[in-house]
Amino acid sequence: MKRKLLHLLIPMTAVALSACGTMPQNSDDAVFEYPQSNGFSGNFLAGKAAQMESRSDYAAQYLLRAHQLDPDNAELRRRAFLALISDGRISDAVDIATSLQSENDQDLFAALTVMDAAIREDRYQDALDIVSSLPERGINALIAPLAKAWLYTGLDQKDAAMTALDGMQGNGALNPLSEYHRGLILAHFGDFDAAERALASAYGDPADAPLRAAEALGAVYERKGQVQKASLLYESYMDRHPQSLAMPFHLARLDRNEPPIATMLTPAEGLAEAYLDIATLLSQENAVDPSLLMARYSLSLRPDDDITRLLVGEVMEIQNRFETAIEVYKAIPRSSPHSWNARLRTASSLEQIGRADEAIDILKDMVSERRDRPDALIQLGDILRIQQQYGPAADAYDKAIERLGGQTQVGWRLLYRRGIAHERAGDWAKAEADFLQALEVEPEQPYVLNYLGYSWVDMGMNFEQAEDMLKRAVELQPDDGYIVDSLGWVYYKLGRFEDAVEQLEKAVELKPDDPTINDHLGDAYWQIGRYHEARFQWHRALSFNPTEELRSTVEAKINGQVPSVAPTVVN
């Protein structure tokens, strides 16, 4: 589906990115001071700066004020408009959208904004007239049929809604989405038999369908009185997706004889679902800015939807806006089946902004709350490892592996992570055992080959085996500077200094700002008599914020205390 949809998504992506600014580089720790002057220039420049940082909250504030000071500035009007949408202030953007639409009735986001106001006032015909004026090309070919179908639903025109969805047929990538919404609309009209057929066929095996589609089909079964059939679907989905928390939620609800909470969508909720589907597709294409815009339109029509909140939070994380992401996640109530994922994401965001202690506290509570799940333990281990608490990190990984059924039941990644924690904690025997078992699970895994091979070289053991491992790792990942550095370092340890220089020069090209790799190249240059270049590389290593241990070692070499290297004899 992804490749076939790309031709639809690119035009919208280009428009949104050109209007919103570049991809962000900094987090929302950045401080934006409101201009002391009430003049146009200060607000405009501050708004542009905020927009370049993807701070839509500040951008909306500044640019809206600048727009009020210069309402005839077309570029400014559009910048202010998109900043408002990105910040979720869609109702505040209606006046500007109306102006933009009067200038260009094919402006997609202006149309969606004016439609949003009409839909929330149940003016479905007005909204239908707007979407019908849009050319059905590019992303509009996806938005328009779904929007028309739900707007016809709002007008109680079932046949017209079905005909609108027929326009998506013929594109294999869009058929599942078309049938999914067909099922939702049929359920809205109470035609549960037809809804069941559409939903059951949309994605093939319902147990492998997207979560929302499986939930919708299960709810149709429930509304038909087929509770046992719904229960079997939820259990089958759990078997295929054991980490899903939504299906246990539904099974517990069935035990309490509570009604289903899906399928009977209002037209506004149905259109919000369509917007969410489009936002998800855009996110999968790494079209972050337009994905956020579509998610904001979805939340405007269905403000309490937790999956949409999760998507908005994830986009904020991609934009390095971790504080904002945390606030989005906190809006998801503990009673929601999506609260667990929201708290995992909150912990991740907290760690990113230097609040690791808070993240650790959240994860420890989650570990105690759900003793059947390994994910909080794995994330806890990752954060503890990043915080250089290697022993506790290894303990967390031990418990996660135990919950997964023992280390013969886990993949290479978890063994690799625990191996790193053991190695850093000084327990090489356990670390080596984990790396070797990880290679039994995934024999050609370049990162495990690299870590184990480099560790052996650094410890002065198993040089031939390490060389073979590192050569293979480089073949698998030739553009990874750390892996290339490892191969160069084994040559250095073996006294093959010319070979070492060749590999280490490649490594520095791939990772020019890594202090350890620059230090290694300096050492290799020294051994072949290129003393000026060696000193240059050591000075470069010092400029890239090395650890205190490495700094001390490099400074000693610059001051003439270069240790002699005796080539390792390999028997």
C-alpha positions as CSV (number, residue, x, y, z in Angstrom):
1,M,0.0,0.0,0.0
2,K,2.7,2.4,0.9
3,R,4.4,2.5,-2.5
4,K,1.1,2.9,-4.4
5,L,-0.1,5.7,-2.2
6,L,3.1,7.7,-2.5
7,H,2.0,9.5,-5.7
8,L,-1.0,10.7,-3.8
9,L,0.9,12.0,-0.8
10,I,3.8,13.8,-2.3
11,P,1.9,16.9,-3.7
12,M,0.2,17.5,-0.3
13,T,3.5,17.0,1.5
14,A,5.3,19.5,-0.6
15,V,2.7,22.2,-0.1
16,A,2.5,21.8,3.6
17,L,6.3,21.7,4.1
18,S,6.9,24.8,2.0
19,A,4.3,26.7,4.0
20,C,5.2,25.5,7.5
21,G,9.0,25.6,7.3
22,T,11.7,23.1,7.5
23,M,11.9,20.0,9.6
24,P,12.8,21.0,13.2
25,Q,16.2,20.6,14.8
26,N,15.7,21.7,18.4
27,S,13.4,20.7,21.2
28,D,10.7,22.8,22.7
29,D,13.1,23.7,25.5
30,A,13.9,26.7,23.3
31,V,12.8,30.0,24.8
32,F,10.9,32.4,22.6
33,E,10.6,35.9,24.0
34,Y,7.5,37.8,22.9
35,P,8.7,41.0,21.1
36,Q,8.8,44.1,23.3
37,S,7.5,46.1,20.4
38,N,4.0,45.8,19.1
39,G,5.2,46.4,15.6
40,F,4.8,44.2,12.6
41,S,8.4,43.3,12.0
42,G,9.1,41.9,15.5
43,N,6.0,39.7,15.5
44,F,6.6,38.5,11.9
45,L,10.3,37.6,12.5
46,A,9.5,35.9,15.9
47,G,6.7,34.0,14.2
48,K,9.0,32.8,11.4
49,A,11.7,31.8,13.9
50,A,9.1,29.8,15.9
51,Q,7.8,28.2,12.7
52,M,11.3,27.1,11.7
53,E,11.5,25.5,15.2
54,S,8.1,23.8,14.6
55,R,6.8,25.7,17.6
56,S,3.3,26.1,16.3
57,D,2.0,27.6,19.6
58,Y,4.4,30.5,19.4
59,A,4.2,30.8,15.7
60,A,0.4,31.1,15.8
61,Q,0.7,33.7,18.5
62,Y,3.2,35.9,16.7
63,L,2.0,35.4,13.1
64,L,-1.7,36.0,14.0
65,R,-0.7,39.3,15.6
66,A,1.4,40.3,12.6
67,H,-1.5,39.3,10.3
68,Q,-3.8,41.6,12.3
69,L,-1.3,44.4,11.8
70,D,-1.0,43.7,8.0
71,P,-4.2,41.9,6.9
72,D,-3.4,42.3,3.2
73,N,-0.1,40.4,3.3
74,A,-0.9,37.2,1.4
75,E,2.2,35.2,2.5
76,L,1.7,36.2,6.1
77,R,-2.0,35.3,6.0
78,R,-1.2,31.7,4.9
79,R,1.7,31.4,7.4
80,A,-0.6,32.5,10.3
81,F,-3.3,30.2,9.1
82,L,-1.1,27.0,8.9
83,A,0.4,27.9,12.3
84,L,-3.1,28.0,13.8
85,I,-4.0,24.6,12.3
86,S,-0.8,23.0,13.5
87,D,-1.5,24.3,17.0
88,G,-5.0,22.8,16.9
89,R,-6.7,26.2,16.9
90,I,-9.0,25.4,13.9
91,S,-11.9,27.5,15.1
92,D,-9.6,30.5,15.4
93,A,-8.5,30.0,11.8
94,V,-12.0,30.0,10.1
95,D,-12.0,33.7,9.3
96,I,-8.6,33.5,7.6
97,A,-9.6,30.3,5.9
98,T,-12.7,32.0,4.5
99,S,-10.5,34.7,3.1
100,L,-8.0,32.2,1.6
101,Q,-10.9,30.2,0.1
102,S,-12.3,33.3,-1.6
103,E,-9.0,33.8,-3.3
104,N,-8.6,30.1,-4.2
105,D,-11.5,27.7,-3.9
106,Q,-9.1,24.8,-4.5
107,D,-7.1,25.5,-1.4
108,L,-7.4,22.2,0.5
109,F,-6.6,23.3,4.0
110,A,-8.8,26.4,3.7
111,A,-11.6,24.2,2.5
112,L,-11.2,21.7,5.3
113,T,-11.2,24.5,7.9
114,V,-14.4,26.0,6.5
115,M,-15.9,22.5,6.3
116,D,-15.0,21.9,9.9
117,A,-17.1,24.9,11.1
118,A,-20.0,23.7,8.9
119,I,-19.9,20.1,10.1
120,R,-19.8,21.1,13.8
121,E,-23.0,23.1,13.1
122,D,-24.6,20.1,11.2
123,R,-24.5,22.1,8.0
124,Y,-23.6,19.0,5.9
125,Q,-24.8,20.4,2.6
126,D,-22.6,23.4,2.9
127,A,-19.6,21.2,3.7
128,L,-20.5,18.9,0.8
129,D,-20.6,21.8,-1.6
130,I,-17.1,22.8,-0.4
131,V,-15.5,19.4,-0.9
132,S,-17.3,18.9,-4.2
133,S,-15.5,22.0,-5.5
134,L,-12.1,20.5,-4.9
135,P,-10.3,18.8,-7.8
136,E,-10.0,15.0,-7.1
137,R,-6.3,14.7,-7.8
138,G,-3.3,14.1,-5.5
139,I,-4.3,13.7,-1.9
140,N,-7.8,15.1,-2.7
141,A,-8.5,11.8,-4.5
142,L,-8.3,10.2,-1.1
143,I,-9.9,12.9,1.0
144,A,-12.9,13.8,-1.2
145,P,-14.6,10.4,-1.5
146,L,-14.3,9.7,2.2
147,A,-15.5,13.2,3.1
148,K,-18.4,13.0,0.6
149,A,-19.5,9.6,1.9
150,W,-19.7,10.8,5.5
151,L,-21.4,14.1,4.5
152,Y,-24.0,12.2,2.5
153,T,-24.4,10.1,5.7
154,G,-25.1,13.3,7.6
155,L,-27.7,14.2,5.0
156,D,-29.2,10.7,5.5
157,Q,-28.5,9.7,1.9
158,K,-27.2,6.1,2.2
159,D,-27.0,5.3,-1.5
160,A,-25.1,8.5,-2.3
161,A,-22.6,7.7,0.5
162,M,-22.0,4.2,-1.0
163,T,-21.6,5.7,-4.5
164,A,-19.0,8.2,-3.2
165,L,-17.0,5.3,-1.8
166,D,-17.2,3.5,-5.1
167,G,-15.0,6.2,-6.5
168,M,-12.1,4.7,-4.5
169,Q,-12.5,1.3,-6.1
170,G,-10.0,0.1,-8.7
171,N,-7.0,1.2,-6.7
172,G,-5.9,-1.9,-4.8
173,A,-4.1,0.2,-2.2
174,L,-7.3,2.1,-1.3
175,N,-9.9,-0.7,-1.4
176,P,-9.4,-1.8,2.2
177,L,-9.9,1.8,3.4
178,S,-13.0,2.2,1.2
179,E,-14.5,-1.0,2.5
180,Y,-13.7,-0.2,6.1
181,H,-15.5,3.1,5.9
182,R,-18.3,1.4,3.9
183,G,-18.8,-0.9,6.9
184,L,-18.8,2.0,9.4
185,I,-21.4,3.9,7.3
186,L,-23.6,0.8,6.9
187,A,-23.4,0.3,10.7
188,H,-24.4,3.9,11.2
189,F,-27.6,3.2,9.2
190,G,-28.2,0.0,11.2
191,D,-27.5,-2.4,8.3
192,F,-25.4,-4.7,10.4
193,D,-25.4,-7.6,8.0
194,A,-23.9,-5.5,5.1
195,A,-21.6,-3.8,7.6
196,E,-20.3,-7.2,8.7
197,R,-19.6,-8.2,5.1
198,A,-17.7,-5.0,4.3
199,L,-15.7,-5.0,7.5
200,A,-14.8,-8.7,7.3
201,S,-13.5,-8.4,3.8
202,A,-11.7,-5.0,4.1
203,Y,-8.4,-6.3,5.3
204,G,-8.6,-10.0,4.8
205,D,-8.2,-11.9,8.0
206,P,-9.8,-9.7,10.6
207,A,-7.3,-10.8,13.2
208,D,-4.5,-9.3,11.1
209,A,-6.5,-6.1,10.3
210,P,-5.6,-2.7,11.8
211,L,-6.9,-2.4,15.4
212,R,-9.7,0.0,14.6
213,A,-11.1,-2.3,11.9
214,A,-11.0,-5.4,14.1
215,E,-12.7,-3.4,16.9
216,A,-15.4,-2.2,14.5
217,L,-16.1,-5.7,13.2
218,G,-16.3,-7.0,16.8
219,A,-18.7,-4.3,17.7
220,V,-21.0,-5.2,14.7
221,Y,-21.0,-8.8,16.0
222,E,-22.0,-7.5,19.4
223,R,-24.8,-5.4,18.0
224,K,-26.1,-8.4,16.1
225,G,-26.2,-10.3,19.4
226,Q,-23.3,-12.5,18.4
227,V,-21.3,-11.9,21.5
228,Q,-19.4,-15.3,21.3
229,K,-18.3,-14.4,17.8
230,A,-17.0,-11.1,19.0
231,S,-15.2,-12.7,21.8
232,L,-13.5,-15.2,19.5
233,L,-12.4,-12.3,17.2
234,Y,-10.9,-10.4,20.2
235,E,-9.1,-13.5,21.4
236,S,-7.8,-14.2,17.9
237,Y,-6.5,-10.7,17.6
238,M,-4.8,-11.0,21.0
239,D,-3.1,-14.2,19.8
240,R,-1.7,-12.4,16.8
241,H,-0.9,-9.2,18.7
242,P,-0.1,-10.3,22.3
243,Q,1.0,-6.8,23.4
244,S,-2.3,-5.2,22.4
245,L,-4.2,-3.8,25.4
246,A,-7.4,-2.9,23.5
247,M,-8.7,-6.4,23.1
248,P,-8.3,-7.4,26.8
249,F,-10.3,-4.1,27.5
250,H,-13.1,-5.3,25.2
251,L,-13.1,-8.8,26.7
252,A,-13.3,-7.4,30.2
253,R,-16.2,-5.2,28.9
254,L,-18.0,-8.2,27.6
255,D,-17.6,-9.9,31.0
256,R,-19.3,-6.8,32.5
257,N,-22.1,-7.0,29.9
258,E,-21.3,-3.5,28.8
259,P,-22.3,-2.4,25.2
260,P,-19.7,-1.9,22.4
261,I,-18.2,1.5,22.1
262,A,-17.4,1.5,18.3
263,T,-19.2,1.5,14.9
264,M,-22.1,3.7,15.7
265,L,-20.3,6.8,14.6
266,T,-21.9,10.2,13.9
267,P,-21.1,11.7,10.6
268,A,-18.6,14.1,12.3
269,E,-16.9,11.2,14.1
270,G,-16.8,9.2,10.9
271,L,-15.1,12.0,9.0
272,A,-12.7,12.3,12.0
273,E,-11.9,8.7,11.5
274,A,-11.2,9.3,7.8
275,Y,-8.9,12.2,8.7
276,L,-7.1,10.0,11.2
277,D,-6.6,7.3,8.5
278,I,-5.1,9.9,6.2
279,A,-2.9,11.3,8.9
280,T,-1.6,7.8,9.7
281,L,-0.8,7.2,6.0
282,L,1.1,10.5,5.8
283,S,3.0,9.7,9.0
284,Q,4.0,6.3,7.5
285,E,5.4,8.3,4.5
286,N,7.4,10.5,6.9
287,A,5.2,13.5,5.8
288,V,5.2,14.8,9.3
289,D,3.8,18.3,8.9
290,P,0.8,17.4,6.8
291,S,0.2,14.4,9.0
292,L,-0.1,16.7,12.0
293,L,-2.5,19.0,10.2
294,M,-4.8,16.1,9.3
295,A,-4.6,14.8,12.9
296,R,-5.6,18.2,14.1
297,Y,-8.7,18.3,11.9
298,S,-9.6,14.8,13.2
299,L,-9.3,16.0,16.8
300,S,-11.4,19.0,16.1
301,L,-14.3,16.8,15.1
302,R,-13.6,14.1,17.8
303,P,-11.6,15.8,20.5
304,D,-11.5,12.8,23.0
305,D,-10.1,10.2,20.6
306,D,-7.1,8.7,22.3
307,I,-5.5,7.1,19.2
308,T,-5.5,10.4,17.5
309,R,-3.9,12.0,20.6
310,L,-1.2,9.3,20.4
311,L,-0.5,10.2,16.8
312,V,-0.2,13.9,17.6
313,G,2.1,13.1,20.5
314,E,4.3,10.9,18.3
315,V,4.5,13.7,15.7
316,M,5.5,16.1,18.4
317,E,8.3,13.7,19.4
318,I,9.5,13.6,15.9
319,Q,9.6,17.4,15.9
320,N,11.6,17.2,19.2
321,R,8.8,19.0,21.0
322,F,8.9,16.6,24.0
323,E,7.2,18.9,26.5
324,T,4.2,19.4,24.2
325,A,4.1,15.6,23.5
326,I,4.0,15.0,27.3
327,E,1.0,17.3,27.7
328,V,-0.8,15.5,24.8
329,Y,-0.1,12.1,26.4
330,K,-1.3,13.3,29.8
331,A,-4.7,14.1,28.3
332,I,-5.3,10.4,27.8
333,P,-7.1,9.1,30.9
334,R,-5.9,6.1,32.9
335,S,-9.2,4.4,32.1
336,S,-8.4,4.3,28.4
337,P,-6.9,1.1,26.9
338,H,-4.3,3.4,25.2
339,S,-3.1,4.9,28.6
340,W,-0.4,2.3,28.8
341,N,1.2,3.3,25.5
342,A,0.7,7.0,26.4
343,R,2.7,6.5,29.6
344,L,5.5,4.6,27.8
345,R,5.7,7.5,25.4
346,T,5.7,10.0,28.3
347,A,8.6,8.2,29.9
348,S,10.5,8.3,26.6
349,S,9.9,12.0,26.2
350,L,10.9,12.8,29.8
351,E,14.2,11.0,29.3
352,Q,14.8,13.0,26.1
353,I,14.6,16.3,28.0
354,G,16.8,15.2,30.9
355,R,14.1,14.2,33.4
356,A,15.2,10.6,33.5
357,D,14.3,10.2,37.2
358,E,10.7,11.0,36.5
359,A,10.7,8.6,33.6
360,I,12.2,5.8,35.8
361,D,9.5,6.4,38.4
362,I,6.7,6.1,35.9
363,L,8.2,2.9,34.4
364,K,8.7,1.3,37.9
365,D,5.1,1.9,38.7
366,M,4.1,0.3,35.4
367,V,6.3,-2.7,36.0
368,S,4.4,-3.3,39.3
369,E,1.0,-2.6,37.7
370,R,1.2,-5.1,35.0
371,R,3.3,-8.1,35.9
372,D,2.5,-9.9,32.6
373,R,4.1,-7.3,30.3
374,P,7.7,-7.0,29.4
375,D,7.6,-3.6,27.6
376,A,7.9,-1.3,30.6
377,L,10.8,-3.4,31.9
378,I,12.6,-3.2,28.5
379,Q,12.2,0.6,28.4
380,L,13.3,0.9,32.0
381,G,16.4,-1.1,31.2
382,D,17.1,1.1,28.2
383,I,16.9,4.3,30.2
384,L,18.9,2.9,33.1
385,R,21.6,1.9,30.6
386,I,21.6,5.4,29.1
387,Q,22.0,6.7,32.6
388,Q,25.0,4.4,33.1
389,Q,23.2,2.4,35.8
390,Y,24.4,-0.8,34.2
391,G,23.7,-3.3,37.0
392,P,20.0,-2.2,37.4
393,A,19.6,-2.1,33.7
394,A,20.7,-5.7,33.4
395,D,18.3,-6.6,36.2
396,A,15.5,-5.0,34.3
397,Y,16.3,-6.9,31.2
398,D,16.5,-10.1,33.2
399,K,13.0,-9.6,34.4
400,A,11.8,-8.7,30.9
401,I,13.3,-11.9,29.5
402,E,11.7,-13.9,32.3
403,R,8.3,-12.4,31.5
404,L,8.8,-13.4,27.8
405,G,9.3,-17.0,28.8
406,G,13.1,-17.2,29.1
407,Q,16.0,-16.2,26.9
408,T,15.4,-19.0,24.4
409,Q,12.1,-17.2,23.6
410,V,13.5,-13.7,22.9
411,G,15.0,-12.1,19.8
412,W,18.5,-10.9,19.4
413,R,17.8,-7.2,20.4
414,L,17.0,-7.9,24.0
415,L,20.0,-10.2,24.4
416,Y,22.2,-7.6,22.7
417,R,21.0,-4.9,25.1
418,R,21.5,-7.0,28.2
419,G,24.9,-8.0,26.9
420,I,25.9,-4.3,26.7
421,A,24.6,-3.7,30.2
422,H,26.6,-6.7,31.5
423,E,29.8,-5.6,29.6
424,R,29.6,-2.1,31.0
425,A,28.9,-3.4,34.5
426,G,32.2,-5.4,34.2
427,D,30.6,-8.9,33.9
428,W,32.2,-10.0,30.7
429,A,31.3,-13.7,31.1
430,K,27.6,-12.9,31.1
431,A,28.0,-10.3,28.3
432,E,29.8,-12.6,26.0
433,A,27.2,-15.3,26.6
434,D,24.5,-12.9,25.6
435,F,26.3,-11.8,22.5
436,L,27.0,-15.3,21.4
437,Q,23.3,-16.3,22.0
438,A,22.2,-13.3,20.1
439,L,24.3,-14.5,17.1
440,E,22.7,-17.9,17.4
441,V,19.3,-16.2,17.0
442,E,20.5,-13.8,14.2
443,P,23.9,-15.0,12.9
444,E,24.4,-12.2,10.5
445,Q,23.5,-9.3,12.8
446,P,26.1,-6.7,12.1
447,Y,25.7,-4.7,15.4
448,V,26.2,-7.8,17.5
449,L,29.2,-9.0,15.3
450,N,30.7,-5.5,15.7
451,Y,30.2,-5.3,19.5
452,L,31.5,-8.7,20.2
453,G,34.4,-8.5,17.8
454,Y,35.5,-5.1,19.0
455,S,35.2,-6.2,22.6
456,W,37.4,-9.2,21.9
457,V,40.0,-7.0,20.2
458,D,40.0,-4.5,23.0
459,M,40.5,-7.3,25.5
460,G,43.3,-8.8,23.5
461,M,41.7,-12.1,22.6
462,N,40.2,-14.1,19.7
463,F,41.8,-11.8,17.0
464,E,41.3,-14.0,14.0
465,Q,37.6,-14.7,14.9
466,A,37.1,-11.0,15.7
467,E,38.6,-10.0,12.3
468,D,36.3,-12.4,10.5
469,M,33.3,-11.0,12.4
470,L,34.2,-7.4,11.8
471,K,34.9,-8.0,8.1
472,R,31.5,-9.5,7.7
473,A,29.9,-6.6,9.7
474,V,31.5,-4.1,7.4
475,E,30.2,-6.0,4.4
476,L,26.7,-5.8,5.9
477,Q,26.9,-2.2,7.0
478,P,29.6,-0.5,4.9
479,D,28.4,3.0,5.8
480,D,28.5,2.6,9.5
481,G,31.5,4.5,10.8
482,Y,31.6,2.7,14.1
483,I,31.7,-0.7,12.5
484,V,34.4,0.4,10.1
485,D,36.4,1.8,13.0
486,S,36.2,-1.6,14.8
487,L,37.8,-3.3,11.8
488,G,40.5,-0.7,11.6
489,W,41.2,-1.1,15.3
490,V,41.6,-4.9,15.0
491,Y,44.2,-4.2,12.3
492,Y,45.9,-1.7,14.6
493,K,46.1,-4.3,17.4
494,L,47.5,-6.8,15.0
495,G,50.2,-4.3,14.0
496,R,48.9,-4.0,10.4
497,F,49.1,-0.2,10.6
498,E,48.7,0.5,6.9
499,D,45.5,-1.6,6.8
500,A,44.4,0.2,10.0
501,V,44.9,3.6,8.4
502,E,42.9,2.7,5.3
503,Q,39.9,1.6,7.4
504,L,40.1,4.3,10.0
505,E,40.2,7.0,7.4
506,K,37.0,5.6,6.0
507,A,35.5,5.6,9.5
508,V,36.4,9.3,10.1
509,E,34.8,10.2,6.8
510,L,31.6,8.4,7.9
511,K,31.7,9.8,11.5
512,P,33.9,12.9,11.3
513,D,32.9,14.2,14.8
514,D,33.4,11.1,16.8
515,P,36.3,11.6,19.3
516,T,37.2,7.9,19.7
517,I,37.5,7.3,15.9
518,N,39.6,10.4,15.5
519,D,41.8,9.3,18.3
520,H,42.2,5.8,16.7
521,L,43.2,7.4,13.4
522,G,45.8,9.5,15.2
523,D,47.3,6.5,16.8
524,A,47.5,4.7,13.4
525,Y,49.1,7.7,11.7
526,W,51.7,7.8,14.5
527,Q,52.7,4.2,14.0
528,I,53.5,4.8,10.3
529,G,55.4,8.0,11.0
530,R,52.8,10.6,9.9
531,Y,53.3,12.5,13.2
532,H,51.8,15.9,12.2
533,E,48.7,14.2,11.0
534,A,48.5,12.2,14.1
535,R,48.7,15.3,16.3
536,F,46.0,16.9,14.1
537,Q,43.7,14.0,14.6
538,W,44.2,14.0,18.4
539,H,43.4,17.7,18.6
540,R,40.3,17.0,16.6
541,A,39.4,14.3,19.1
542,L,39.6,16.8,21.9
543,S,37.3,19.2,20.0
544,F,34.4,16.7,20.0
545,N,33.6,16.6,23.7
546,P,35.4,13.3,24.6
547,T,34.9,11.6,28.0
548,E,37.3,12.7,30.7
549,E,39.2,9.4,30.5
550,L,39.7,9.8,26.7
551,R,40.6,13.4,27.1
552,S,43.3,12.6,29.6
553,T,44.7,9.8,27.3
554,V,44.7,12.1,24.2
555,E,46.3,15.0,26.0
556,A,49.1,12.7,27.2
557,K,49.8,11.6,23.6
558,I,49.9,15.2,22.4
559,N,52.4,16.0,25.1
560,G,54.7,13.2,23.8
561,Q,53.6,10.3,26.0
562,V,52.7,8.0,23.1
563,P,52.8,4.4,24.2
564,S,54.7,1.9,22.0
565,V,52.6,-0.8,20.4
566,A,53.9,-4.3,20.1
567,P,52.0,-6.2,17.3
568,T,49.8,-9.0,18.8
569,V,51.1,-12.4,17.9
570,V,48.3,-14.6,16.6
571,N,49.0,-18.3,17.0
